[in-house]
């Protein structure tokens, strides 16, 4: 029986004022549910039809032609308005259909609106149409686990993030048995079509499903989803068909909002370097977009590392009459030097703090790391085959493994024909932090591949940076610059003559430099004492004046880092206006493709880089996008992922102004503050900045 206290508390909680405070349904939540995204012009007609656009052509891989004969001949199709359909057209367009939809892979903001757009379009065509959602991704197809999606379910998820409506999963329908089971379940459900919302692997899966279900007259439509932004489609003549997958803009804006807060923090606390790793294992699109949104002091683009050419090493080799094949692609050592030099330059300008943005897959673009992986895979496999034993069982500790590699390097010096592991390999490998050496030498997966996902990218890079900064500090070449006015004021307050001590302490005291830099020789209190004695400022047995000691300590940098990872928070964010509108129109496009009998097509919106009134719904053939790529040790047909184009206007803009962002000079930092994600209002983002810049570059 409840006591009086409990009764009073319950009464308090039930009051309208308290309910308004504690309800999970915020004002923004209701605004999102009630927002109706605008529809492209084609969808405002009574019906839609498809028109083949013959101007777009693709390079078709012979393996794709063999594996996907039913859909390899598909063409780009435009969704066109049909304002005066005849009776036969009306009957076909509005016939009763049962459509299944599945989310595949990681969540991306906007997925719910794909479902909402499809639902609205199919119910408009025929209220008796049914939409079935497969639960927990492709497992739902294999286990026949579905839920019928009705108006109530749809309306409770409009414009909201996540894939919570039907959940998602990473199972692939990639075997004959799975394909047979999928077909049987689709037929049991009476499906006319199935929609696969996913990334490159999932849309690849959609193509194979379309091929397998072709004779069963079950259509399959793919939808491009990935926050990494690596699904971008162009034809062989470089015409843009799909500028960006959905979810990218929201994730980038979410990361940018958080990272801009760190910019504010570091310039307030002036003692931390914030190292921000953002999702993007195969491509650096997110890092590039975040850089444009925030203007961090440093932004490393993986594709640039791979494309780097060391001209000095090439000239040296040419002078020696040789070719230095290792001069192509930035090394870890060089990368650490680039970051160190930037940190030192900012410190000399009195800024011993900053923000660095790096993509999750940075190390995969470092040529030497890829070479190491290939060589070590070969060494381990050869050892196991030659000795009929296991490398990791014979060499248990890291020291034992490193000793074996050193013996191979010595052997290469004695036998010129042995090239798998030479002295240079051994020297470069020695530069890598011990924990990463151990990671590179761990057991391979069941296919013999290196498990890159287990590597802490930021720990590897910043470990090397810290080591090199220590060397710079010991050489007296890493100092914090002091403002002359602060130095003078501090000494005068203690009754000391700044002009007397200045030439003793600083190497540029007589110059007009905006910051004073301590002499290279002053690297410790001991060397400071020696310099003061040498210059006869103090006697051999005298103590250093406390104010001079304070000045010296102010020139000594303490390198402190805070490491952050941005991934899951961004992909679970509520979608921006751009992603909400984009995905709703993708859903509308899906139904238009299904209603016109298309299969093996990917729903897309052309002209995303332009203003909304220029957006055009299209269907892109999936099969011609396929090529052979090594996956799990085997060649497989997959959709090629798109990496950052180093010739794009967006990258060129970053390249041109990144030194300004470093702000290694007097004056304020150049941080940009994008603010929180706004779903509506005058300051809402209309599209990703990379798309805007690339479009402006084309127009000019």
N, C-alpha and C positions, 0 to 999 in steps of 0.2 A: 504494500500500500504506500503510495507516494507521500512524503512528508510535506509540510508547508513550504519548506525551502525549495524543494523540487518543483512544487506547484507554481511558486512565484517565479522561479527561473524559466519555466516553460512559458508562462504567461508573458514574461519579458521578451523571450525569443520570438513569440508569435506576433508581436506588435509590428505594424506596417513599417515603421521607421527602422527597426532592427532588421527586419527581413530585407529591406532595401540595401542594408550594409553587408549582410552575410550571404546574400543570394549569389550563386555561381553565374547567374545570367546578367552580365554587365550591359551597360548602354551600348558599347561597341559590339557586343555579341548580338544584340537585337538589331542593330544597324546592319550588320553583316547578313543576318538571316533575311532581312527585308530588301536588301539591295538586288536590283534586277540589272544584270550586265547588259550593255547594249549589244545588239546582234548585227552582224554584217548585212549589207543591203540584200544579198541573195536570199536571206532567211525571212525577209519581210514579205515575200510573195506568198501566194496561196500554196505553192508547192515548189520543188526544186528538181532540176535535171542535171545530168553530167554531160560535159562536152570535152572530148579529147583535145589536148593542146599539143600539136605535133612538133612545136619548136624545141622541146626539151628532149635531149638524147643522153644516153648513158653508155659508159664502157661496160660491156657485159662479160663477166667471167665465164669461161667455158664450163667450169665446175657448177656454177649456178644454173646454167642452161640445162645441164644434165640432171641436176637434182630437183629443179623446180620447173618442169616443162609446162605445167598448166598456167602458171602465173608469170613466167619470164617475159612474155610478150606484152604485159600490161604497160600502159602509157600514163602520163600525167593527165589527170582529169580535173576540170574546173567545175565547181558547183555554180550553176546558173539559175536565176529566178525563172519560174514558170507561172506567169500570171493568168494565162488562159488555157489551162490543161483540158484536153478533150476527155470524153468519158472513159476511154480505154486507159489513158494515162492516170486519171484519177483513181480508177479501180486498182491499178497496180501499185500506185504510190501509197494508197490508203488501206491496202489489204492487211489483214490481221497478222502480226508477227510476234514471235517470242525471241527475245534477244538476251544473251548472257554477257556479262561483263566481269573482268577479273583484273585486279591490281597485281603487278608482278615486280619484285625487287623492293628497294627502299622507298619510303614515303617521299612525296614531293608536294609542296603547297599547290593546291588547285585541283587535285584529283577528284574531290567531291563535285566540283563544278563540271567536270567531264560527264559524270553520271547525270547531274542535273540538266545539262544541255541536251543530252541524249534522251532523257526521260520526257522533257518538255516537248521536244520535236516529235517523238513517236506518239505521244498522247494527243498532240495537236492533229497528227495525221489520222489517228484512229484511237479513240479512248479505250478500246479493248486490247490494244497492244500490251504485252507483258514484258517486264524487265527483271531478269534474275541476276542476282549478285553472287558470285562464287566466293565462299568464305576462306580466308587465309591463303589467298593467292592460288597458284596452279594446283596446290593440294586439294582445293575445293573442287576442281574439275575432276581430278583423279578419284576423289572420294565421294563425288556427287553430293557435295555439301553446299546447298544454295539457300538463299532467302529471296522471296519476291519483294522487290523494292516498290513501295507505294508512295503516295503523295506525302504522307505524314513523315516517313523516314527521310525522303528527299529534302523536304522543307526544313527538317531539323539539322541539316548539314550544309546548307547552301553557303558558299563563300568562306567556309571554315577550313582550317588546315588539317593535315593528317589524312590517314586512310581508314579512320575508325569505323566508317559506315559498314565496310565489308572486310576490313583488315587486309593484310598483304603477306606474301611469303616469297621465298627464293627458289622453290622447287622448279626444275626444268622438265619439260615434257620432251626428253631428248633420246628416247629409246623406242624400239618397235613396240615393246609391251606397253609402255606408257601411252604411246600414240593410239594403240588399239583400244585401251581402256578409255582414253579421252573421247574417242569417236563413239564408243558404245554409250557413254554417259550423256554426250551431247544429243544423241539420237533418242535416248530414253526421255530426255527433257523436252524433246520436240523443238529444239532450237533451230531457228532460221539463220541466226548469225551469232558470232561470238566476238567480243571486243577485248583486245589485250592492251592494257595500259602499262607501259614499261620502258626500259632503256634499250640499249643496242642488242643485248642478249635476248630480251623479251620480244622485241620486234622481229628478231631473227627467228625466234620460236613461232611467232605469228605467221611468218612466211611458210614455215614447214607445216604448220597446222592447216593453212589455206590449201597447200598442195595435197595434204592427206585427206581433207574433208571436201575436196572439190567435187568428186563424183557423188558425194552425199548431199550436194547442193546446200551445204552449210557455209555461209560466208564468214570470212575472218578479216577483221580490220584492226590495224595497230594504231596506237597513239604514242607520240614521242614524249617520254618523261625521264628527266634526270636533272638533279640540281647541279651536276658537274658541267652541264652545258655542252657535252661532247657529242650530242646528236645534232648535227647541222648538215643540211643536205644541199648540194649544188649539182647541177648536171655537168656533163663533160666540157661544156663551154663556159663553165663558171657562173652560170645563172643561179641566183639564190632561190631555192624553193622553200626551205625551212631554216630560218636564221637562228633559231634557238629552241631548245626543248623547254617544256614548261617546268616551273619550280625554280629555275635558275635565278630569276630576278629577285624573288622573295628571299631565297637563301642568302644571296649576295647582300641584299639590303639589311637583312638581319645581322649578318656578320659585321657589316660596315657600321651599323648603329652601335654595336658593342665595342668594336675596335676604336671608334672615334671617342668613346668614353675613356678608353685607355690613353688616348692622345692627351685628353684633358688631365688625366691623373698624372701621367709622367711629366708633363710640363708644369704641374703644380708641386709634386713631391721632389722633382729633379734628382732622382737617384736610381731609377729603374730603366732598363731596356726591356720592353715587352715584346716577346717573340710569339707571334700569332700564326699558328699553322691552320690553314683552311682546307676543307675537303677538296679533292681533285687529284686522284692518284694517277690518271692517265693524261690529263690535260690541265692547264693552269688558267682556264677561263675565269674561275671564281677569284683567284688571286689577282688577275688583271682587273676585273670589275671592282673588287674591293679597293684596289689601289686608286682607281679613278674616283671612287666614292669618298675615300678618306685622305688621300695624299700622305701615306706613311713615309717615314724617313728612308726606309729601304723596302723594296719589293722585289723578290727574286722570282723570275718567270722561268719555269723548267725548260721550256722549249728554247729559250735563249741560251741556257747552259749547253744544251746539246749542239746548238748551232755555232757556238763560240769557236773562233780561230785564233790561236796564239801566234801572231805575226812575227814576234821576236824569235820564237823557236824555229819558225820556218826559215827566216833569214839566216839564222845560225847554221841550220842544216844545209842550206844552199851554199853558204860559204865553205862548208866542209865537203861539198859535193855529194851530200846524202839527202834522203827524204825522211823527215820526222813525222811518221804517221800518228804519233801520239799528240801532235799539236792541234788536233781537231777535237773539240769538245772540252769544256772546262773541267779541270780536276778538282777534287775535294780541297786540296791544298790551296789552289788558286782561289776557289770560292771563299775559303776562310780568310784569305788575304784581302779580298774585295770588301768583305764585311768588316774586317778589322780596320782597314784604312778609313772606311766611312765613320766608324765609331771614334777613331783617333781624331779625325778632322772635326767632328762635332765637339769632342772634348776640348780641343784647342780653342774652339769658339765659345767655351764656357758652358757647353751643353752635354753633360755626361748622362744623358738619358735619351730615349727615343722609342720608336715603334718599328718593328720589322715584320713584314708579311711574307710567308713562304707557303707554297702549295704542298699538300700532303705527299705528292709523288715526286718531290724535288730530286731525291737520290736516284730515281729511275731514269732521270735525264743525264746523270753524270756518267760519261762514257767509261771511265775507269772502273766504276762500280759494276756496270754491265759486263765489262771485260773480266773483272775479278770473278763474278758469278759464273760466267761461261768457263773460265779456266779452272776454278775450284770444282765445279760440277764434273769437268773432265778428269781432273786429278783424282777426285774421290771415286768416280766410277771406274777409272783405270786401275786404281789401287785395289778396289774390291774384286775386280775381274782377275787381275794378275795374281793376287795373293789368296784368292778364294776365301776371303774373310771380310770383316767390316771395318772400314777406316775409323769410325767413331768408337768402336770397341777397342781397337789397337792403340788409338791416341785419345785418351780420355780427357786430359786437361788441355787448356789453351796453350800452355808452354810446350807440351809435347807436339801439338799440331804445328805450332810456329817453328819448332826445331826441324820438323820434317820438311816444311817449306823452305827453310834456309838451306837444308841439304840439297834440295832440288835446285836452288839458285846457284849453289857452288858447282853442282854437276853441270849446269848450263854453261858456266865459264870454262869448264874443261872439255865440254863436248858441244861444239857450235851447232850441231844438228838438233840438239834438244832446246826447244823454244817455248815450251808450254809455261814455264815459270822461270823468269830470268832475274838478274840482280835488280833491275829497275822495278819489276813487279814487287820484289821483296822490300825495296826501299819505300815505295808508295804505300804498300800494305802496312809498313811499320808506322806510317804517319796516322793511320786510322786509330781512333780510340779503342782500347782493349775490349770494351763491351760490344763494339760493332764488329771487331775482328771475330769475336766469339760467335756473333750472330751470323756472319758470313760463312762460318765453318760449322754451323749446326747441321743436324740431320735434315735432308731434303724431304719434301712431302712424298706421298705414295707414287707420284709420277716422276720423281727425281728433280723437281723444280725447287728453286729457292723461295722461301716464304716471306715475301717482301712486306706483307701486312704486319709482321711482328716487329718491324724496325721502327724505332723512335727517331724519326727524321730530325726533329729539332735538337734532340740530345746529341746526335752525331755531329751536326753542323756546329752547334754552339760549343761543344766540347773542344773542337779544333780551334774555334775562335778564341776561347779562353786561354788555351795553350799559347797561341800566337800573341795575344795581348800581353801575356806574362813576359814573353821574350822581348816585346817592344818596351815594356815597362823597365825591364832590367837593362835595356840599352839606353834608357832615358828618352825614349821617343814616343811616350804616351803620357801626356800631361794635360791637366785641366787649365785652360786659359783663365786668367784673372782680369777683371776690369781694373784699369789703372786708377780710376777714382776710388774704388773700394780699397785697393792696396794703400793709396796715399792717406785716405781717411783713417784706416785702421792703425797705421804707424803713427800718424800725428796724434791720435787720441792717447797713445801710450808715451808720447814725448820723444819719438824717434824721427830722424830725418829720412824720409823716403828716398831722396836723391842719393843719399850716402849708401843705403843698402841695396837700392835698385840694381845697379850694375853688377853687384855681387851675386844676386839671386836670379836675375833674368837675362836671357840671351838676347832679348830684343828691347831692352829698356830704353835705349836712345832712339828707337824708331817711332813712327806714327801708327804702329799696329794697334788695332782696337782692343787686343787682349795681350797680356803679358804672359810669356812662356818661360818656365823655369829652365835653367841650363840643363843640358843633357846629362851632365855629370852628377847632378843632384838626384840620386835615386834612393837615398836612405838618410836617416838621421845622421849616420856615421859620415857619409860623404858630404852632407851639409856642414857638419862640424869641421871637417877637413878644409872645406872651401872657405869658411869663415876665418879659420886660423891662417890659411894661406894668404888671404887678403888682409890679414892683420886687423880684422874686425873684432875678434875676441882673442884672448890668450889661450895657450895650449890646454890649460887646466880650467878654463872658464866654462860655465854653463851657457848653452844657447839661450838667448833671451826668449821668454815665453811667446812674445808677439811674433818673433821671427819664426819660431817653431809652428805657430798657428798659421802663418802665411805659407810655410812649406807644406804643411799637411793639406792645406786647401788646394795645392797643385797636384796632389797625389790622387789619382782616380781609383775608385772602388767599383769594379764592374759587377753589377748585380742584375740578374735577370728574373723575369716572371714569365713562365711559359703557359700558353693558352691554346686550346684546340677548339676550333669552330666547325661543327658538322651537324650533329643530331639536333642541336637547338634550332638551326636554320631550316632544316628539312621538315621540322614539326611546326614551323611558324604559320600563322594565318596568312593567306596569300595577299599580295599587293593588289591594287586595282588592275595592274597589267596582267598578272597571272590569273586573277579571277575572271577577267574578261576574255583572255586568251583561251583558257580551258573551257569556259562555257561555249564559246564558238567552236572549239574542237569537238565538243559533244554534239552540237548541232550538225557539224560536218560529218561526223560518224553516221548519223541517221541518213543524211542525204546520200552517202555512199552506199549504205545498205539498201535503201529504198530503190536505188537505181541498179541494184544487182552486182555491185563491185565486190571483189574479194582479193586478198593479197595486197591491199593498198594501205598506206599509212595516212591517217587524217592529218592535215597540216593547214596552217594559215600563212599564205605568202604575203610579203611586204610588212612583216612585223616591225621592221626597222623604221617604217614610215608611220605617219599619224593614223589613228584608227580608221578614218574614213577611206583609207587606201588598202585596208586589209582585204584579202581575197581567200576564201576557203577553197582548198584543193585536195585531191587524193594523189599521193606519190607512190609509184610502184616500189614495193620493198625488194623484190628479187634482184633487180638490176643494181641495187646498192651493195650487194653481197660480194665479198672477196675471201680468199683463203688466208687464214691467220692461225698461228700456233696457239692453241689453247690446251692446257694440261698435257703438253708433250705431243699433241697430235694436230695436224692441219684440219681446220674446220671452217665451214662457210659461216661468216658472220658479217654484220654491218660494220663498216669501218668507222671508228671513232675519230672525231675531228679535234685536232690540237690547235693551239693558238697560232695564228698566221702572223709571222714576224714582219710581214709586209703590209699588214692591215693598218688603216689609219689609227685605230684605237691603240695598238701597240706602239706605233711610231710617235703618238702623242705622249705616251708614258716615257718612252725612251728619250724624247726631247726635253722633258721637264723634270725628270727624276732628280737631277742634281739640285734643282731649285727646291724640291721636296726635302732633300737632305738637309738643307738650311744650315750648312756648316759655315756660318758667317754671322756677324752681328745682326740683330733684328729678330723679329718674331718668327716662329715656325709657320709652315705653310699648310697646317692641318685643315682639312675640310670637314665640316660637321653636317652630315646628311640628316641627322635627327632621327626620331623614331619613325617606323613605318606608318604612313597615314593612308587610310583606306579611301578617304574622300577629302574634298576641300581643294583650295587653290594650289597648295604645295605638294599635291600627290605626284609621285613619279609616274610618268607615262610609259616608260620603257627603260631597259638597261642602258647605261651610258656607253657601253661598248657598241651597241647597235646604233645609237645616235651618232657617235663619231664615225663609225664605218659608213653610215649612210651619207653623212656630210662629206666624207672623203670621196665617195663615188660621185656625188652631185657636183663637186668642184672639179 
